Amino acid sequence: MLDTGAGPSVVREEFLPPGWKQQARRAPRSTQVCDASGNLLKVKSQVRLSVFVDGASMPFQFLVFEALWVPVSLGMDFQMEHVKAINPACETVAWNHGGLTRAENAWDGKRKEPNPVKGNPTRPEN
């Protein structure tokens, strides 16, 4: 999920591939993240993953949480590095690598998983 209202990019622990803990690092002690209701969330660790969109790899450091409303949230930190523009009128995302993706609202906001995406959009960075 591309979230323009979120600061850090986060991933739910159960969404990560097997063996991810071997590449994880401890999150800095000063890391504090709140959910939309203002509740403080406990950061488990951080891990470097690559997000793949239209064949392009976008590596980034994600904070790992045990419980999140969505499997992955691409926050403003990710967007500042990888997104060139978001065009709501055309429903597109222009990426810094030159790609253009049609945005899709695949989640209705209720507590359930979003519509599945073919393949795993994240993969551990080697």
C-alpha positions, 0 to 999 in steps of 0.5 A: 500500500502506498501511504502518503499519510505514513512516515516510515515504511513498514511490513508485517512480520508474517508477510516476510519470507522464510529466513528473513531474521538472518538479514534483520537488524535491530531498529534504532532505540529512538524509533517510535511509530504510532498507528492512525489512532495514536497508539504506540507500536512496538518495532521488532526489527528492520530489514532491507527488502526490494519492492518489485514493480513492473520488473524494476527493483526498488531496495529499501529498509523497512521496519518490521511489526508483529501486527499491522492492518496491512501487510506492507505500507510504503510510507513517505520515506520510501516515496521520497526515494522512489516515487517521482509523482502521484497523479490522482486524476489519472490514477497513476504513480510515476517512479524515479526509475522511469516506470508508470503504474496505474494505481488501484484501490484494492482495499476497502478499509475494513479489517481484512487482507487486500485483494491478492497481488500475483507473486510476492511484491517483496523479496529479501535484498542480498 
